[in-house]
Amino acid sequence: MRVFTSVYLLLFAYTIAALVFWGIRLEKQNELIFDSDVSLLQKSIDSTMQPLVYATKYKELLKIQKGHKSQYIGEGATFFLVILIGASVVWSSFRRNIRLSKQQNNFMLSVTHELKSPIAAIKLNLQTLEKHKLDEEKKLKLTERSIIEVNRLNDLCNNILFASQIEGRQYVPAKEEIDLSELLEDCVKDYASRYPRVFDEDIVPACKISGDRVMLQMALNNLLENAVKYTPADKPVSIKLEKSNHQAILRIIDEGPGIADVEKKKIFNKFYRIGNEESRRSKGTGLGLYIISKVVSQHKGTIVVKDNKPTGSVFEICLPA
């Protein structure tokens, strides 16, 4: 990065210096040509004997000199503008590639961690069942834990596959009438069975929208996963759905650490996660909120992140009802 920046700045400075140097040389050359033409004019026409003719010819020479000056100044300015545009495009492209490379590296690190953790947990549960004679209650508990980890793996695979399909424009969304209230209740019931925490529901019944059930279910699952991830175990996750002005308004409210204002515009970018893989404690791949934003956009809706008082975040989604 530093080597590229140094070479880039050196080449840019050299190009500008060369442009200025040749501009000065052209100016001097233009002055020499003008002086030479004036000398020839003075030898060919006597200014005292033919003052009008001399003055006319001298004005023509001045006009030619100004024309040459305007020409090389215009061409130099155009060349400078082209250099400036090209340099800015190269620099922004390089910065974008560096940023994407870092995000992809973080993504690979997080995916590796996300895959290894549930696999290790499932392996441990199966080894415990294999090596020890347990009563039915303990067997059931280990089985339930394994199912939870399998569901985590399934969600991760679905997110990666769906994000890839969205990027490649391979997924063709369906358009059908969907009972968002019923779909949301099913998702909340599923997460309530996975996580031992309180879900505070305030869902208006029979909220109908038009869209793709699979996409909406994935978006809801990611919203709930995000809220559960950042909310302390002893705090509730609030889910509110209401209808207003021909819109379905969904709010997922958590009591986590919240999101800084400077981060709120970035969290919906692909692979983006707050912090880095070495410092952050939360799990994730940086795909959940990206998928949510794409699904909401596909359904001609909007999503905003607000602060929850005294702590936490409110994810508010508005969809045409």
C-alpha positions as CSV (number, residue, x, y, z in Angstrom):
1,M,0.0,0.0,0.0
2,R,2.7,2.5,1.0
3,V,4.9,1.5,-2.0
4,F,2.0,2.0,-4.4
5,T,1.1,5.3,-2.8
6,S,4.7,6.6,-3.1
7,V,5.1,5.5,-6.7
8,Y,1.7,6.9,-7.6
9,L,2.4,10.3,-6.1
10,L,5.9,10.4,-7.7
11,L,4.5,9.6,-11.2
12,F,1.7,12.1,-10.7
13,A,4.1,14.8,-9.6
14,Y,6.5,14.0,-12.5
15,T,3.6,14.2,-15.0
16,I,2.5,17.6,-13.7
17,A,6.0,18.9,-13.6
18,A,6.6,17.8,-17.2
19,L,3.4,19.5,-18.2
20,V,4.4,22.8,-16.6
21,F,7.9,22.5,-18.1
22,W,6.7,22.1,-21.6
23,G,4.2,24.9,-21.1
24,I,7.0,27.2,-20.1
25,R,9.1,26.0,-23.1
26,L,6.2,26.6,-25.5
27,E,5.7,30.1,-24.1
28,K,9.4,31.0,-24.6
29,Q,9.3,29.5,-28.1
30,N,6.2,31.5,-28.9
31,E,7.9,34.7,-27.8
32,L,11.0,33.9,-29.9
33,I,8.9,33.3,-33.0
34,F,7.0,36.6,-32.3
35,D,10.3,38.5,-31.9
36,S,11.7,37.0,-35.1
37,D,8.6,37.9,-37.0
38,V,8.7,41.4,-35.7
39,S,12.4,41.7,-36.8
40,L,11.5,40.5,-40.3
41,L,8.6,43.0,-40.3
42,Q,10.8,45.9,-39.4
43,K,13.3,44.9,-42.1
44,S,10.6,44.6,-44.8
45,I,8.4,47.6,-43.9
46,D,9.6,51.0,-42.7
47,S,7.3,52.0,-39.8
48,T,8.1,55.7,-40.4
49,M,7.3,55.6,-44.1
50,Q,4.3,53.2,-43.9
51,P,3.0,53.5,-40.4
52,L,-0.6,52.1,-41.2
53,V,0.7,49.1,-43.1
54,Y,3.3,48.4,-40.3
55,A,0.6,48.7,-37.6
56,T,-1.7,46.4,-39.4
57,K,1.0,43.7,-39.9
58,Y,2.1,44.1,-36.3
59,K,-1.5,43.5,-35.1
60,E,-1.7,40.4,-37.2
61,L,1.5,39.1,-35.6
62,L,0.1,39.8,-32.2
63,K,-3.1,38.0,-33.1
64,I,-1.1,35.0,-34.3
65,Q,0.9,35.0,-31.1
66,K,-2.2,35.2,-28.9
67,G,-3.8,32.4,-31.0
68,H,-0.8,30.1,-30.5
69,K,-0.8,31.0,-26.7
70,S,-4.5,30.2,-26.4
71,Q,-4.0,26.9,-28.3
72,Y,-1.3,25.5,-26.1
73,I,-2.9,26.8,-22.9
74,G,-6.2,25.1,-24.0
75,E,-4.5,21.9,-25.0
76,G,-2.5,21.9,-21.8
77,A,-5.5,22.5,-19.6
78,T,-7.4,19.7,-21.4
79,F,-4.4,17.3,-21.0
80,F,-4.2,18.3,-17.3
81,L,-7.9,17.6,-16.8
82,V,-7.5,14.2,-18.5
83,I,-4.6,13.4,-16.3
84,L,-6.5,14.5,-13.2
85,I,-9.5,12.4,-14.1
86,G,-7.4,9.3,-14.9
87,A,-5.4,9.7,-11.7
88,S,-8.6,10.0,-9.6
89,V,-10.1,6.9,-11.3
90,V,-6.9,4.9,-10.7
91,W,-6.7,6.0,-7.1
92,S,-10.4,5.3,-6.3
93,S,-10.2,1.9,-8.1
94,F,-7.1,1.0,-6.1
95,R,-8.7,2.1,-2.8
96,R,-11.9,0.2,-3.6
97,N,-10.0,-3.0,-4.4
98,I,-8.0,-2.7,-1.2
99,R,-11.2,-2.2,0.8
100,L,-12.9,-5.1,-1.0
101,S,-9.9,-7.3,-0.4
102,K,-10.0,-6.5,3.3
103,Q,-13.7,-7.2,3.5
104,Q,-13.4,-10.5,1.7
105,N,-10.5,-11.4,4.0
106,N,-12.7,-10.6,7.0
107,F,-15.5,-12.6,5.4
108,M,-13.3,-15.7,4.9
109,L,-12.1,-15.4,8.5
110,S,-15.7,-15.1,9.9
111,V,-17.1,-17.9,7.6
112,T,-14.3,-20.2,8.8
113,H,-15.2,-19.4,12.4
114,E,-18.9,-19.7,11.8
115,L,-18.5,-23.1,10.2
116,K,-16.0,-24.5,12.7
117,S,-18.0,-23.5,15.8
118,P,-21.3,-25.4,15.1
119,I,-19.4,-28.4,13.6
120,A,-17.3,-28.6,16.7
121,A,-20.4,-28.4,18.9
122,I,-22.2,-31.1,16.9
123,K,-19.2,-33.3,17.0
124,L,-18.8,-33.0,20.7
125,N,-22.6,-33.7,21.3
126,L,-22.4,-36.9,19.1
127,Q,-19.2,-38.1,20.8
128,T,-20.9,-37.6,24.2
129,L,-23.9,-39.6,23.0
130,E,-21.6,-42.3,21.6
131,K,-19.3,-42.7,24.6
132,H,-21.6,-42.3,27.5
133,K,-24.8,-43.9,28.6
134,L,-27.1,-41.0,29.3
135,D,-30.7,-40.9,30.4
136,E,-33.4,-39.8,28.0
137,E,-33.5,-36.2,29.3
138,K,-29.8,-35.6,28.7
139,K,-30.0,-37.3,25.3
140,L,-32.9,-35.0,24.3
141,K,-30.9,-32.0,25.5
142,L,-27.9,-32.9,23.4
143,T,-30.0,-33.6,20.4
144,E,-31.8,-30.2,20.7
145,R,-28.4,-28.5,20.9
146,S,-27.2,-30.3,17.8
147,I,-30.4,-29.3,15.9
148,I,-29.8,-25.6,16.9
149,E,-26.2,-25.8,15.5
150,V,-27.5,-27.5,12.3
151,N,-30.0,-24.7,11.9
152,R,-27.1,-22.2,12.3
153,L,-25.2,-24.0,9.5
154,N,-28.3,-24.0,7.3
155,D,-28.9,-20.3,7.8
156,L,-25.2,-19.6,7.0
157,C,-25.3,-21.7,3.8
158,N,-28.6,-20.0,2.7
159,N,-27.2,-16.5,3.2
160,I,-24.1,-17.3,1.2
161,L,-26.1,-18.9,-1.6
162,F,-28.7,-16.2,-1.7
163,A,-26.1,-13.4,-1.7
164,S,-24.3,-15.1,-4.6
165,Q,-27.6,-15.4,-6.5
166,I,-28.5,-11.8,-5.9
167,E,-25.0,-10.6,-7.1
168,G,-25.3,-12.8,-10.2
169,R,-28.9,-11.8,-10.9
170,Q,-29.8,-15.5,-10.9
171,Y,-32.6,-15.4,-8.4
172,V,-36.0,-14.7,-10.0
173,P,-38.4,-13.4,-7.2
174,A,-42.0,-14.6,-7.2
175,K,-44.9,-12.3,-6.7
176,E,-47.8,-13.5,-4.6
177,E,-50.0,-12.3,-1.8
178,I,-48.4,-13.0,1.6
179,D,-49.8,-12.7,5.1
180,L,-46.8,-10.9,6.6
181,S,-48.3,-11.2,10.1
182,E,-48.4,-15.0,9.9
183,L,-45.0,-15.3,8.3
184,L,-43.5,-13.1,11.0
185,E,-45.2,-15.1,13.8
186,D,-43.8,-18.3,12.4
187,C,-40.2,-16.8,12.3
188,V,-40.5,-15.6,15.8
189,K,-41.8,-18.9,17.0
190,D,-38.9,-20.7,15.4
191,Y,-36.4,-18.3,17.0
192,A,-38.1,-18.6,20.4
193,S,-37.6,-22.4,20.2
194,R,-33.9,-21.9,19.5
195,Y,-33.0,-19.2,22.0
196,P,-34.2,-19.1,25.6
197,R,-35.1,-15.4,25.8
198,V,-38.1,-13.2,25.8
199,F,-39.7,-12.0,22.5
200,D,-42.1,-9.2,23.1
201,E,-44.6,-9.4,20.2
202,D,-47.1,-6.7,19.0
203,I,-48.1,-8.0,15.6
204,V,-51.3,-6.7,13.9
205,P,-53.2,-9.6,12.3
206,A,-53.8,-10.1,8.6
207,C,-51.2,-7.7,7.3
208,K,-51.1,-8.6,3.6
209,I,-48.4,-7.6,1.2
210,S,-47.3,-8.7,-2.3
211,G,-43.9,-10.3,-2.7
212,D,-41.6,-13.3,-2.6
213,R,-42.2,-15.5,0.5
214,V,-38.7,-17.1,0.5
215,M,-36.9,-13.7,0.3
216,L,-39.1,-12.1,3.0
217,Q,-38.6,-15.1,5.3
218,M,-34.9,-14.9,4.9
219,A,-34.9,-11.1,5.6
220,L,-37.0,-11.7,8.8
221,N,-34.8,-14.5,10.0
222,N,-31.7,-12.3,9.5
223,L,-33.4,-9.4,11.4
224,L,-34.2,-11.6,14.3
225,E,-30.8,-13.2,14.2
226,N,-29.2,-9.8,14.3
227,A,-31.4,-8.7,17.3
228,V,-30.7,-11.9,19.2
229,K,-27.0,-11.6,18.6
230,Y,-26.6,-8.2,20.1
231,T,-29.3,-8.2,22.8
232,P,-28.1,-9.4,26.3
233,A,-29.7,-12.7,27.4
234,D,-31.7,-11.1,30.2
235,K,-33.2,-8.4,27.9
236,P,-36.2,-8.8,25.6
237,V,-36.3,-8.5,21.8
238,S,-39.4,-6.4,20.7
239,I,-41.2,-7.2,17.4
240,K,-43.8,-4.7,16.3
241,L,-45.9,-4.8,13.1
242,E,-48.5,-2.3,12.2
243,K,-50.4,-0.9,9.2
244,S,-50.4,2.8,8.4
245,N,-51.2,4.7,5.2
246,H,-51.2,1.6,3.0
247,Q,-47.9,0.5,4.4
248,A,-46.7,-2.4,6.6
249,I,-44.3,-1.0,9.2
250,L,-42.1,-3.6,10.9
251,R,-39.8,-2.6,13.9
252,I,-37.3,-5.0,15.4
253,I,-36.0,-3.4,18.6
254,D,-33.0,-4.7,20.5
255,E,-31.3,-3.5,23.7
256,G,-27.7,-4.1,22.5
257,P,-24.8,-1.7,22.4
258,G,-26.3,0.3,19.5
259,I,-24.8,1.5,16.3
260,A,-22.8,4.7,15.9
261,D,-24.2,7.2,13.4
262,V,-21.1,7.0,11.2
263,E,-21.6,3.2,10.9
264,K,-25.3,3.3,10.1
265,K,-24.7,4.0,6.4
266,K,-22.1,1.2,6.0
267,I,-23.8,-1.7,7.8
268,F,-25.9,-2.7,4.7
269,N,-22.8,-3.0,2.5
270,K,-21.8,-6.5,1.5
271,F,-19.2,-8.1,3.9
272,Y,-19.2,-5.0,6.1
273,R,-18.9,-5.6,9.9
274,I,-18.2,-3.1,12.6
275,G,-14.6,-3.6,13.9
276,N,-12.3,-6.4,12.7
277,E,-12.2,-10.1,13.2
278,E,-9.6,-9.8,15.9
279,S,-11.4,-7.3,18.1
280,R,-15.1,-8.0,17.6
281,R,-16.9,-10.5,19.8
282,S,-20.2,-11.0,17.9
283,K,-20.6,-13.8,15.3
284,G,-21.6,-13.2,11.7
285,T,-20.4,-12.9,8.1
286,G,-21.4,-9.4,7.1
287,L,-24.1,-10.8,4.8
288,G,-27.3,-10.6,6.9
289,L,-28.0,-6.9,6.7
290,Y,-26.8,-6.8,3.1
291,I,-29.4,-9.5,2.3
292,I,-32.1,-7.6,4.2
293,S,-31.5,-4.3,2.3
294,K,-31.6,-6.2,-1.0
295,V,-34.9,-7.9,-0.1
296,V,-36.4,-4.6,1.1
297,S,-35.3,-2.9,-2.1
298,Q,-36.7,-5.7,-4.2
299,H,-40.1,-5.2,-2.6
300,K,-40.0,-1.4,-3.1
301,G,-39.6,-0.7,0.6
302,T,-37.3,1.2,2.8
303,I,-35.2,0.3,5.8
304,V,-33.7,2.7,8.4
305,V,-31.8,2.2,11.6
306,K,-32.7,4.4,14.6
307,D,-31.4,4.6,18.1
308,N,-33.3,2.8,20.9
309,K,-33.4,4.7,24.2
310,P,-31.6,4.3,26.5
311,T,-29.6,1.7,24.6
312,G,-29.9,-0.5,21.5
313,S,-31.1,-0.1,17.9
314,V,-34.4,0.0,16.0
315,F,-34.5,-1.5,12.6
316,E,-37.6,-0.1,10.8
317,I,-38.9,-1.5,7.5
318,C,-41.7,0.0,5.5
319,L,-43.3,-2.2,2.8
320,P,-46.3,-1.4,0.5
321,A,-49.3,-3.2,2.0
